[in-house]
Amino acid sequence: MGLWAAGLPSLNDRLDLGPGRLGSVLLLISGGALVSMLAAGPLVDRWSSRRVCWFAGPFSAVVLLGPALAPSYGSLAALAVLFGMGLGVTEVAMNAHSVEVERRYGRPIISAFHGVWSLGGAAGGGITSLALQGGLDAQWLLIAAALVVPFLYLPAAWLLLPDPPAHEPGTTSGGPDGGGATLRWGLIALLGLAAFAGHLSEGAAIDWAALHARWVLETDPAMAPLAYTIFSVAMTTVRLLGDPIRGRLGSERTIQLAGLFATAGYALVLLSPVVGQPLRVACAWTGWALAGVGLATVVPVLFSAVGAAGGRVGRALAMVTAFGYSGLLLGPAVLGFVAEHASLPVALFIPAALAAVVTLAGSPAIRSLLRLSVPAPVPGAEPEPVRD
């Protein structure tokens, strides 16, 4: 993903796409991923997350050949859907497996996986930058990645859990998977709403933090990207360190604080234009840092909560993931429309409000899951709903 994202400018230049057509390609990738996520859930429940990871990981890398070799916009658009489908299946499978690993590990660990994923994205960007500085064409770098990365899955794939752990049947019924432990549709929707809110708020920071600094705060062009950098560093750091925090506070308290920190962060960003110089930039940067700290733990906590009731988690996890992904999908379009017809500060009220929804929807959902799970005690930590 890091190699793909960093190679987009070169792809744009090679095919002379322009903002509109490039945006449509990204939308097709997201659409393909969203559809495949819903299909991946039943596959995980039927075949196990280990087996789906085995073929989905290499497949998601090999299909990068399509966009890398696409000779025209039309072929790129079609192949982008296939690339997105590979990413969607892989995301559901590896997150479902992380739930199984956390169950066996006996204490929170999922947040660290998401932190390492962020490091992988940064590594991809760094490799691309070094390759371009060395004179290597970005197209050949993507082709090399599509051929080499599938083999990089093999060492990790051999170490995946051999069999799904045995779970006690859940006590609820009427969920989507028709067997084992199930979650009610209403509970899945509540978890999905929190995921949607968290993803849209995260996407807003990714897309608009630097632009807010440049357009609204009128910072120097070289300084504006620091707004996103601060957000990204804060998010990655907390994801790498977030598991002990959740182990001490508990999932419900963690999701409450996540929403509160994110809401406070967006509040500072919204207040920054009225703060006098030279504090206005510092106010905004502090806000983006707080937003990154809060939003960092939302997805790991929610994914862990899905696995708290035990049983097969594929379909439920796929639906929560799809809810969240739709937030990333709709966010840029909605915020861009509002920013164009009103202003960017007005548009940022939307993620600020949704940051509060993380707490309002996530907290009762996790509280309900606490009643479904039978957690085992962990020395030195409060009981968590992630262990059977």
C-alpha positions as CSV (number, residue, x, y, z in Angstrom):
1,M,0.0,0.0,0.0
2,G,2.9,2.4,0.8
3,L,4.5,1.7,-2.6
4,W,1.2,2.2,-4.4
5,A,0.4,5.5,-2.7
6,A,3.8,6.9,-3.1
7,G,3.8,5.9,-6.8
8,L,0.6,7.7,-7.6
9,P,2.2,10.9,-8.9
10,S,4.3,9.0,-11.3
11,L,1.3,7.0,-12.5
12,N,-0.6,10.2,-13.0
13,D,2.2,11.6,-15.1
14,R,2.6,8.4,-17.2
15,L,-1.1,8.2,-18.1
16,D,-1.8,12.0,-18.0
17,L,-4.8,11.3,-15.7
18,G,-5.4,14.6,-14.0
19,P,-7.2,15.1,-10.6
20,G,-10.7,14.0,-11.8
21,R,-9.7,10.7,-13.4
22,L,-7.1,9.9,-10.7
23,G,-9.8,10.5,-8.1
24,S,-12.2,8.1,-10.0
25,V,-9.5,5.4,-10.0
26,L,-9.1,5.8,-6.2
27,L,-12.8,5.6,-5.8
28,L,-12.9,2.4,-7.9
29,I,-10.2,0.8,-5.7
30,S,-12.2,1.7,-2.6
31,G,-15.4,0.4,-4.1
32,G,-13.8,-2.9,-5.1
33,A,-12.4,-3.3,-1.6
34,L,-15.8,-2.5,0.0
35,V,-17.5,-5.2,-2.1
36,S,-14.8,-7.8,-1.4
37,M,-14.9,-7.2,2.3
38,L,-18.5,-8.3,2.5
39,A,-17.6,-11.5,0.5
40,A,-14.5,-12.1,2.6
41,G,-16.4,-12.6,5.9
42,P,-18.2,-15.8,4.9
43,L,-14.9,-17.1,3.4
44,V,-13.1,-16.5,6.7
45,D,-15.9,-18.2,8.7
46,R,-15.9,-21.2,6.4
47,W,-12.2,-21.7,5.6
48,S,-10.6,-19.9,8.6
49,S,-8.7,-16.6,8.5
50,R,-5.4,-18.5,8.1
51,R,-6.4,-20.1,4.8
52,V,-7.8,-16.9,3.4
53,C,-4.6,-15.0,4.5
54,W,-2.6,-17.6,2.6
55,F,-4.1,-16.8,-0.8
56,A,-5.4,-13.2,-0.2
57,G,-2.0,-11.7,0.8
58,P,-0.1,-12.8,-2.3
59,F,-3.1,-12.2,-4.5
60,S,-3.4,-8.6,-3.3
61,A,0.3,-8.0,-4.3
62,V,0.2,-9.8,-7.6
63,V,-2.8,-7.8,-8.8
64,L,-0.8,-4.6,-8.4
65,L,0.7,-5.6,-11.8
66,G,-2.6,-4.5,-13.4
67,P,-2.4,-0.8,-12.4
68,A,1.4,-0.9,-12.9
69,L,1.2,-2.1,-16.5
70,A,-2.1,-0.4,-17.5
71,P,-1.6,1.3,-20.9
72,S,-4.6,3.6,-20.6
73,Y,-7.1,5.2,-18.3
74,G,-9.8,2.7,-19.3
75,S,-7.7,-0.4,-18.5
76,L,-6.5,1.2,-15.3
77,A,-10.0,1.8,-14.1
78,A,-11.0,-1.9,-14.7
79,L,-7.8,-3.2,-13.1
80,A,-8.1,-0.8,-10.1
81,V,-11.3,-2.6,-9.1
82,L,-9.4,-6.0,-9.0
83,F,-6.6,-4.4,-7.0
84,G,-9.2,-3.1,-4.5
85,M,-10.8,-6.5,-4.2
86,G,-7.5,-8.0,-3.3
87,L,-6.9,-5.4,-0.6
88,G,-10.4,-5.8,0.8
89,V,-10.1,-9.6,1.3
90,T,-6.7,-9.3,2.8
91,E,-7.8,-6.7,5.3
92,V,-10.7,-8.7,6.6
93,A,-8.6,-11.9,6.7
94,M,-5.6,-10.5,8.6
95,N,-7.8,-8.6,11.0
96,A,-9.8,-11.7,11.7
97,H,-6.6,-13.5,12.4
98,S,-5.4,-10.8,14.7
99,V,-8.6,-11.4,16.8
100,E,-7.6,-15.1,17.0
101,V,-4.0,-14.2,18.0
102,E,-5.2,-11.8,20.7
103,R,-7.5,-14.5,22.1
104,R,-4.6,-16.9,22.5
105,Y,-2.2,-14.3,23.6
106,G,-4.3,-13.5,26.6
107,R,-4.0,-9.7,26.6
108,P,-4.5,-6.8,24.1
109,I,-2.2,-6.9,21.1
110,I,-4.3,-5.8,18.1
111,S,-3.3,-2.1,18.3
112,A,0.4,-3.0,17.7
113,F,-0.5,-4.8,14.5
114,H,-2.1,-1.6,13.2
115,G,0.9,0.4,14.3
116,V,3.2,-1.9,12.3
117,W,0.9,-1.6,9.3
118,S,1.4,2.2,9.5
119,L,5.2,1.6,9.6
120,G,4.9,-0.5,6.5
121,G,3.2,2.3,4.7
122,A,5.9,4.7,5.8
123,A,8.6,2.2,4.6
124,G,6.9,1.9,1.2
125,G,7.0,5.7,0.8
126,G,10.6,5.8,1.8
127,I,11.6,3.0,-0.6
128,T,9.8,4.9,-3.4
129,S,11.5,8.1,-2.6
130,L,15.0,6.5,-2.6
131,A,14.3,4.6,-5.8
132,L,13.2,7.8,-7.6
133,Q,16.2,9.7,-6.3
134,G,18.4,6.8,-7.6
135,G,16.8,7.2,-11.1
136,L,14.6,4.1,-11.0
137,D,11.2,4.5,-12.8
138,A,8.3,4.2,-10.4
139,Q,6.5,1.8,-12.8
140,W,9.3,-0.7,-12.6
141,L,9.3,-0.4,-8.8
142,L,5.6,-1.3,-8.7
143,I,6.2,-4.2,-11.1
144,A,9.1,-5.4,-8.9
145,A,6.9,-5.1,-5.8
146,A,4.1,-7.2,-7.4
147,L,6.6,-10.0,-8.1
148,V,8.6,-9.9,-4.9
149,V,6.1,-9.0,-2.2
150,P,4.1,-12.3,-2.6
151,F,7.2,-14.2,-1.4
152,L,7.5,-11.9,1.6
153,Y,4.2,-13.3,2.9
154,L,5.6,-16.8,3.1
155,P,7.7,-16.5,6.3
156,A,4.8,-14.9,8.2
157,A,2.3,-17.3,6.7
158,W,4.0,-20.3,8.0
159,L,3.7,-18.9,11.5
160,L,-0.1,-18.2,11.4
161,L,-2.2,-20.1,13.9
162,P,-2.8,-23.6,12.5
163,D,-6.4,-23.9,13.5
164,P,-9.1,-21.5,14.8
165,P,-9.3,-21.9,18.6
166,A,-12.3,-23.6,20.1
167,H,-14.9,-21.1,21.4
168,E,-17.9,-21.5,23.5
169,P,-21.2,-20.8,21.6
170,G,-22.5,-17.3,22.1
171,T,-25.7,-16.7,23.9
172,T,-27.3,-14.5,21.3
173,S,-28.9,-15.3,18.0
174,G,-30.2,-13.6,15.0
175,G,-26.8,-12.5,13.8
176,P,-25.4,-12.8,10.3
177,D,-23.4,-16.0,10.4
178,G,-26.0,-18.6,11.2
179,G,-23.9,-20.6,13.5
180,G,-21.6,-20.5,16.5
181,A,-21.5,-17.3,18.4
182,T,-23.5,-14.6,16.7
183,L,-24.0,-10.9,17.2
184,R,-27.3,-9.1,16.7
185,W,-27.7,-6.9,13.7
186,G,-28.3,-3.9,15.9
187,L,-25.1,-4.5,17.8
188,I,-23.1,-4.9,14.6
189,A,-24.7,-1.6,13.3
190,L,-23.7,0.2,16.5
191,L,-20.1,-1.0,16.2
192,G,-20.2,-0.1,12.5
193,L,-21.4,3.4,13.3
194,A,-18.5,3.9,15.6
195,A,-16.1,2.5,13.0
196,F,-17.7,4.8,10.3
197,A,-17.3,7.9,12.5
198,G,-13.7,7.0,13.4
199,H,-12.7,6.3,9.8
200,L,-14.3,9.5,8.5
201,S,-12.7,11.6,11.2
202,E,-9.3,9.9,10.4
203,G,-9.8,10.5,6.7
204,A,-10.6,14.1,7.2
205,A,-7.3,14.6,9.0
206,I,-5.4,12.8,6.2
207,D,-7.0,14.8,3.4
208,W,-7.5,18.2,5.0
209,A,-4.9,18.8,7.8
210,A,-2.2,20.2,5.5
211,L,-4.8,22.1,3.4
212,H,-6.3,23.7,6.6
213,A,-2.9,24.9,7.6
214,R,-2.3,26.4,4.2
215,W,-5.7,27.8,3.3
216,V,-7.2,28.8,6.7
217,L,-4.1,29.5,8.8
218,E,-2.1,30.8,5.8
219,T,1.1,29.0,6.8
220,D,4.2,28.8,4.6
221,P,3.8,26.0,2.0
222,A,6.8,24.2,3.5
223,M,5.2,24.2,6.9
224,A,1.7,23.2,5.9
225,P,2.5,19.4,5.5
226,L,3.7,19.3,9.2
227,A,0.0,19.4,10.3
228,Y,-0.6,15.9,8.7
229,T,2.8,14.7,9.8
230,I,2.0,15.5,13.5
231,F,-1.3,13.7,13.2
232,S,0.3,10.7,11.6
233,V,3.2,10.4,14.1
234,A,0.8,10.8,17.0
235,M,-1.5,8.1,15.6
236,T,1.3,5.6,14.8
237,T,3.0,6.1,18.2
238,V,-0.2,5.5,20.2
239,R,-1.1,2.5,18.1
240,L,2.3,0.9,18.9
241,L,1.8,1.7,22.6
242,G,-2.0,1.4,22.8
243,D,-2.3,-2.2,23.9
244,P,-1.0,-1.7,27.5
245,I,-3.3,1.3,27.7
246,R,-6.3,-0.8,26.8
247,G,-5.1,-3.6,29.1
248,R,-5.1,-1.2,32.0
249,L,-8.2,0.9,31.3
250,G,-10.4,-1.7,29.6
251,S,-12.0,-1.5,26.2
252,E,-15.0,0.6,27.2
253,R,-13.0,3.3,29.0
254,T,-10.5,3.3,26.1
255,I,-13.2,4.0,23.5
256,Q,-14.7,6.7,25.6
257,L,-11.3,8.5,25.9
258,A,-10.6,8.0,22.2
259,G,-13.7,9.9,21.3
260,L,-13.1,12.6,23.8
261,F,-9.5,13.1,22.8
262,A,-10.5,13.2,19.1
263,T,-13.3,15.6,19.7
264,A,-11.1,17.9,21.8
265,G,-8.5,17.8,19.1
266,Y,-10.9,18.9,16.4
267,A,-12.2,21.6,18.7
268,L,-8.7,23.1,18.9
269,V,-8.4,22.9,15.1
270,L,-11.7,24.7,14.7
271,L,-10.7,27.4,17.3
272,S,-7.2,27.9,15.8
273,P,-8.2,30.6,13.2
274,V,-9.5,32.9,16.0
275,V,-6.4,32.5,18.1
276,G,-3.9,35.3,17.8
277,Q,-0.5,34.9,16.3
278,P,1.9,33.1,16.9
279,L,-0.2,30.7,18.8
280,R,-2.8,29.8,16.1
281,V,-0.5,27.3,14.4
282,A,0.5,25.7,17.7
283,C,-3.1,25.5,18.6
284,A,-4.0,23.6,15.4
285,W,-1.0,21.3,15.6
286,T,-1.9,20.4,19.2
287,G,-5.4,19.7,17.9
288,W,-4.2,17.4,15.2
289,A,-2.0,15.6,17.7
290,L,-4.9,15.1,20.1
291,A,-7.0,13.8,17.2
292,G,-4.3,11.4,16.2
293,V,-4.0,10.1,19.8
294,G,-7.7,9.6,20.1
295,L,-8.4,8.0,16.7
296,A,-5.4,5.7,16.9
297,T,-7.2,3.2,19.2
298,V,-10.7,3.3,17.7
299,V,-10.3,0.5,15.0
300,P,-8.2,-1.8,17.2
301,V,-10.6,-1.6,20.1
302,L,-13.7,-2.2,17.9
303,F,-12.1,-5.1,16.1
304,S,-11.1,-6.7,19.4
305,A,-14.7,-6.1,20.6
306,V,-16.1,-8.0,17.7
307,G,-14.1,-11.0,18.7
308,A,-15.1,-10.7,22.4
309,A,-18.2,-12.9,22.2
310,G,-16.2,-15.8,20.7
311,G,-17.2,-18.0,17.9
312,R,-16.9,-17.2,14.2
313,V,-16.1,-13.5,13.6
314,G,-15.7,-13.3,9.9
315,R,-19.0,-11.9,8.8
316,A,-19.4,-9.5,11.7
317,L,-15.8,-8.2,11.4
318,A,-16.3,-7.8,7.6
319,M,-19.5,-5.7,8.1
320,V,-17.8,-3.5,10.8
321,T,-14.8,-3.1,8.5
322,A,-17.1,-2.2,5.6
323,F,-18.9,0.4,7.7
324,G,-15.6,2.0,8.5
325,Y,-14.3,1.8,5.0
326,S,-17.4,3.6,3.7
327,G,-16.5,6.4,6.0
328,L,-13.1,6.7,4.2
329,L,-15.0,6.4,0.9
330,L,-17.6,9.1,1.6
331,G,-15.6,11.5,3.7
332,P,-13.5,13.2,0.9
333,A,-16.6,13.7,-1.3
334,V,-18.8,15.1,1.5
335,L,-16.2,17.3,3.1
336,G,-15.1,18.6,-0.3
337,F,-18.6,19.5,-1.3
338,V,-19.2,21.3,2.0
339,A,-15.9,23.1,1.8
340,E,-16.6,24.3,-1.7
341,H,-20.1,25.6,-1.0
342,A,-19.4,26.9,2.5
343,S,-15.8,26.8,3.8
344,L,-13.2,24.3,5.1
345,P,-13.8,25.2,8.8
346,V,-17.5,24.6,8.3
347,A,-16.7,21.2,6.7
348,L,-14.5,20.2,9.6
349,F,-17.4,20.5,12.0
350,I,-18.6,17.2,10.5
351,P,-15.6,15.1,11.6
352,A,-15.6,17.0,14.9
353,A,-19.2,15.8,15.5
354,L,-18.4,12.3,14.4
355,A,-15.5,12.1,16.7
356,A,-18.0,12.4,19.6
357,V,-20.1,9.7,17.9
358,V,-17.1,7.3,18.5
359,T,-17.8,7.5,22.2
360,L,-21.6,7.7,22.0
361,A,-21.9,4.6,19.8
362,G,-18.8,2.6,20.7
363,S,-19.2,2.7,24.5
364,P,-22.7,1.1,24.7
365,A,-21.7,-1.4,22.0
366,I,-18.7,-2.6,23.9
367,R,-20.6,-2.6,27.1
368,S,-23.1,-5.0,25.5
369,L,-20.2,-7.2,24.3
370,L,-18.9,-7.3,27.8
371,R,-22.1,-9.1,28.8
372,L,-21.7,-11.7,26.0
373,S,-18.1,-12.6,26.8
374,V,-16.6,-14.6,29.6
375,P,-13.1,-13.0,30.0
376,A,-10.2,-14.7,31.7
377,P,-8.3,-12.6,34.2
378,V,-4.9,-11.2,33.2
379,P,-2.3,-10.6,35.9
380,G,-1.8,-6.9,36.5
381,A,-4.7,-5.8,34.3
382,E,-8.4,-5.5,34.5
383,P,-10.4,-8.3,32.8
384,E,-10.8,-7.6,29.1
385,P,-13.6,-8.8,26.8
386,V,-11.0,-10.1,24.3
387,R,-10.3,-13.5,26.0
388,D,-12.3,-16.6,26.2
